[in-house]
């Protein structure tokens, strides 16, 4: 629960300091990219606070790096 409150506080600060000026300048592409990323972050925090096991990205990263270095 503390993690959720900390995230919501940080997200509120970020929205007020960065997204409001972007919205006022009508930079819609940047605005929607930031909104999607904030939404994904919120989903991840919500899943972690609900103790849902999340898969580790280390195996796909190892495969990508391994395929790049073999060339």
N, C-alpha and C positions, 0 to 999 in steps of 0.2 A: 504494500500500500504506500509506503514511503517512496518507493521508486516511482510509482505512478504520479504522486504529488510533485516530486522533483521534476519529472519529465513534463508535466503539464505547466509547471512554473517556467521552465526553460522554453517550452514551445510558445507560451503566451508572450514572453519577452521577445522571442525571435519574430513572432508574427507582428507585434507592435513596432519593433525597430526596423525590420527588413521588408516584410510583406506589404505593409500599408503604403510605404513610399512607392514600391513597385506597382501596386494596384493603382495609385493615383497617377503614376506616369503612363499607365495603360500598356505596360509591357506584359501582354497576356501570356506569351509563350513561357517566359521566365516565371511568371506567377504560378501557372499551372504545374510546371515542373517542380517548383518548391512545394506546392500543396500536395502533390503526389508523394514526394519524398517524406514530408511530415506525416502524411497518413500512413505510409509504410512503417515509419518509425513508431508511430503510436500503436499500430497493430503488433509489432514486435514486442514492445514494452508490455502491452496487454497480455500477450501470450506468455511471456516470461513470468509476469506476476501471477498468472493462473497456473503456473507450474506445468505448462505444456512443453514436452521435450521437442526442441528444435534441432534439425539436422545440422551437422557441422559442414561448413563449406571447404574444409581442408582437403578432402579427397578430390573434388573437381579441380581445385587450384593446383594440386600436385600433378594431376593429369595434364592440365594445360601447360604448366611450366615444363614438365617432362617432354611433351611433344614439341615445344619450342626449342629446348636445348638439344634434342636429338638431331636436329637438322644441321 
